[in-house]
């Protein structure tokens, strides 16, 4: 299988976020994402590798006082399929699925 990377163009990121949102919905259904980061991120890593040819690594860290899991893509961006359980330091709600630079308030352990 040909290895894929996630291009950081707006169109590619939007397509990728839709794929991840559908995967997440398959696991969570209508349940909230609170405390489900590992439950979604770990199998998503395997799915992206096996079915999409996208290599990524599971990372853990802290957001405030909470342990959290997300994926790091080969291009250095992160993929957080349960970002919506958090607010930014400015008080804005994070998107359901976040793809982008790792926010500085995501601290690696």
Secondary structure, 3 states (H helix, E strand, C coil): CCCECCCCCHHHHHHHHHHHHHHHHHHHCCCCCCCCHHHHHHHHHHHHHHHHCECEEEEEEEECCEEEEEEEECCCCEEECCHHHCECCCCCECCCCEEECCCCCCEEC
